[in-house]
Structures are given as structure tokens and as C-alpha cells.
Amino acid sequence: MKMIAAVDAKWAIGNKGKLLISIPQDMKHFRAHTLGKTVVMGRKTLESFPNQKPLPDRDNIVLTRNPRYEVKGAAVASDIDELFRILRSGSADARAQRTAGKGQSDETDAGGTLLQDTDDVYVIGGETIYRQLLPYCDTAYITKIDYAYEADAYFPNLDEDPEWELADESDEETYFNVCYTFCTYRRKAEKV
Ligand SMILES: NC(=O)c1ccc[n+]([C@@H]2O[C@H](COP(=O)([O-])OP(=O)(O)OC[C@H]3O[C@@H](n4cnc5c(N)ncnc54)[C@H](OP(=O)(O)O)[C@@H]3O)[C@@H](O)[C@H]2O)c1
């Protein structure tokens, strides 16, 4: 399982239910990673999307403790155990609901089969979901933005986590006056 997030200089990810900044190249990067894959998110992150709709062309799984919560085009998990049951089940629920949400679908079946392989599962936020699923992840794609915004939601600081290491970092890119890099963090191999 992998994580993908955009963090600021203090590992902040959001404020008042919204992203800190939207960088077009970062949105492309997010799309390139997640398209055709499974995305796992908290209910608040889903509700931060345009029209509160699941992401198209991906199997969406939303975590909420509200047993009556329904969202067209996404599977709903009431806890982490149920999330893993859905992932292990090989997608039936998520795929069925995604297809139902899209009406007639001409997509490939990729999303369905991928669900059995947690390597193609991306945790996409927000803070509560990143923190709970970090122990199950081995890779984190982190867009690091070199500015500290006013914020109320944070990603766990992987630079201070002895179990994680920075494996790769892109050249610095800029969006107006904002500098950012695309980083890959990996869980360190266990010592024998
Ligand atoms: N920069 C980035 O890359 C990035 C990415 C994603 C999100 N964000 C930002 O992060 C912020 C939202 O983060 P957040 O932590 O406030 O909200 P969140 O993690 O998106 O959603 C929290 C909700 O998820 C549900 N939940 C959490 N743990 C659960 C569990 N174990 N079982 C079942 N349901 C569970 C609960 O829903 P119920 O209340 O319905 O029970 C909870 O209120 C926003 O500002 C958003 O823009 C940033």
C-alpha cells in the first residue's frame, strides 16, 4: 500500500477542510500515479472534492463511521478491518459501485483485479487516514512545498521517522513563486 500527499515545509496538508495550495503539475502527478488504481480516503477528504464526488477512473473506498453513509460510485468502509476485507475481496463492491456511479462504462477491468494487490492501493488522505494506515504502507510519494502555510491538518513527518528514508527527490520545480520537489520515501528494510 502506498501514500500520496502534498505537504508544506512543516508537513502540513490542509486547512479548514481544503488543500493548502493547488499546483497543476502536482495534480498531474497525483493523477498519473492513481489512475486505474484504488484510492482510499476519509469522508472529509471525499467531501472536499468538487461536488463531493469520488475520483473518476479509480476504485474509490471511503472510510466513515456513519453506518448510513452512501456515496454513488464508491465503496464505504466503517473501519480499517472492513477496508481490508474490501481490498481482499477482489473488488466486487468497489467495482460494482464505481460502475453503477458511471452508468455505462467502457473502462478496462484494471481497477477490479488491481484491488487484490495492495501495491496498487493509494491512501490519499486526509490526516486521520494517513496516520492510521501509515503502518501498512511501504512507499510514500510526497510533494514537498517549500513554504509554511496556516494549517490544521498534517501528514506524519517522515523525515523524523526512523522507519522511513528519503529514496528519491526530483529537481526543484516552481509554480509562480512557490518551489516544490517530488519525493519518494520508502520504509527501511527490516534489520535481521
Ligand atoms: N495535501 C494533501 O495531499 C491532502 C490530501 C488529502 C486531504 N488533505 C486535507 O486534509 C484535510 C482533511 O483531513 P482530516 O484528517 O480532517 O479528514 P479525513 O481523514 O479526510 O476524514 C476524516 C473522517 O474519516 C472517517 N474515519 C477516520 N478514521 C476512520 C476509521 N478508522 N474508520 C471509519 N471511518 C474513519 C471519519 O468519518 P465520519 O466523521 O464520517 O465518521 C472521520 O471524520 C483537508 O484539509 C484536506 O484538504 C490534504
PDBQT file of the ligand as one rigid body, heavy atoms in Angstrom, charges set to zero:
ROOT
HETATM    1  N1  LIG A 201      -2.257  17.801   0.881  1.00  0.00    +0.000 N 
HETATM    2  C1  LIG A 201      -2.774  16.610   0.612  1.00  0.00    +0.000 C 
HETATM    3  O1  LIG A 201      -2.151  15.805  -0.093  1.00  0.00    +0.000 OA
HETATM    4  C2  LIG A 201      -4.116  16.250   1.161  1.00  0.00    +0.000 A 
HETATM    5  C3  LIG A 201      -4.711  15.045   0.798  1.00  0.00    +0.000 A 
HETATM    6  C4  LIG A 201      -5.960  14.721   1.348  1.00  0.00    +0.000 A 
HETATM    7  C5  LIG A 201      -6.585  15.582   2.234  1.00  0.00    +0.000 A 
HETATM    8  N2  LIG A 201      -5.967  16.756   2.539  1.00  0.00    +0.000 N 
HETATM    9  C6  LIG A 201      -6.578  17.680   3.508  1.00  0.00    +0.000 C 
HETATM   10  O2  LIG A 201      -6.735  17.003   4.759  1.00  0.00    +0.000 OA
HETATM   11  C7  LIG A 201      -7.844  17.603   5.448  1.00  0.00    +0.000 C 
HETATM   12  C8  LIG A 201      -8.817  16.514   5.862  1.00  0.00    +0.000 C 
HETATM   13  O3  LIG A 201      -8.174  15.624   6.752  1.00  0.00    +0.000 OA
HETATM   14  P1  LIG A 201      -8.949  15.122   8.075  1.00  0.00    +0.000 P 
HETATM   15  O4  LIG A 201      -7.987  14.323   8.865  1.00  0.00    +0.000 OA
HETATM   16  O5  LIG A 201      -9.621  16.305   8.719  1.00  0.00    +0.000 OA
HETATM   17  O6  LIG A 201     -10.134  14.229   7.474  1.00  0.00    +0.000 OA
HETATM   18  P2  LIG A 201     -10.135  12.815   6.685  1.00  0.00    +0.000 P 
HETATM   19  O7  LIG A 201      -9.038  11.950   7.208  1.00  0.00    +0.000 OA
HETATM   20  O8  LIG A 201     -10.213  13.054   5.229  1.00  0.00    +0.000 OA
HETATM   21  O9  LIG A 201     -11.557  12.242   7.122  1.00  0.00    +0.000 OA
HETATM   22  C9  LIG A 201     -11.827  12.016   8.481  1.00  0.00    +0.000 C 
HETATM   23  C10 LIG A 201     -13.059  11.144   8.597  1.00  0.00    +0.000 C 
HETATM   24  O10 LIG A 201     -12.761   9.824   8.134  1.00  0.00    +0.000 OA
HETATM   25  C11 LIG A 201     -13.537   8.904   8.858  1.00  0.00    +0.000 C 
HETATM   26  N3  LIG A 201     -12.637   7.979   9.563  1.00  0.00    +0.000 N 
HETATM   27  C12 LIG A 201     -11.402   8.222  10.081  1.00  0.00    +0.000 A 
HETATM   28  N4  LIG A 201     -10.886   7.103  10.627  1.00  0.00    +0.000 NA
HETATM   29  C13 LIG A 201     -11.818   6.130  10.441  1.00  0.00    +0.000 A 
HETATM   30  C14 LIG A 201     -11.878   4.753  10.786  1.00  0.00    +0.000 A 
HETATM   31  N5  LIG A 201     -10.854   4.120  11.426  1.00  0.00    +0.000 N 
HETATM   32  N6  LIG A 201     -12.983   4.056  10.460  1.00  0.00    +0.000 NA
HETATM   33  C15 LIG A 201     -14.010   4.651   9.803  1.00  0.00    +0.000 A 
HETATM   34  N7  LIG A 201     -14.014   5.948   9.453  1.00  0.00    +0.000 NA
HETATM   35  C16 LIG A 201     -12.925   6.679   9.767  1.00  0.00    +0.000 A 
HETATM   36  C17 LIG A 201     -14.394   9.696   9.817  1.00  0.00    +0.000 C 
HETATM   37  O11 LIG A 201     -15.587   9.995   9.103  1.00  0.00    +0.000 OA
HETATM   38  P3  LIG A 201     -17.021  10.240   9.843  1.00  0.00    +0.000 P 
HETATM   39  O12 LIG A 201     -16.861  11.517  10.600  1.00  0.00    +0.000 OA
HETATM   40  O13 LIG A 201     -17.985  10.327   8.711  1.00  0.00    +0.000 OA
HETATM   41  O14 LIG A 201     -17.246   9.040  10.722  1.00  0.00    +0.000 OA
HETATM   42  C18 LIG A 201     -13.560  10.947  10.008  1.00  0.00    +0.000 C 
HETATM   43  O15 LIG A 201     -14.299  12.071  10.454  1.00  0.00    +0.000 OA
HETATM   44  C19 LIG A 201      -8.461  18.603   4.481  1.00  0.00    +0.000 C 
HETATM   45  O16 LIG A 201      -7.956  19.902   4.767  1.00  0.00    +0.000 OA
HETATM   46  C20 LIG A 201      -7.968  18.125   3.122  1.00  0.00    +0.000 C 
HETATM   47  O17 LIG A 201      -7.944  19.165   2.152  1.00  0.00    +0.000 OA
HETATM   48  C21 LIG A 201      -4.754  17.099   2.031  1.00  0.00    +0.000 A 
ENDROOT
TORSDOF 0
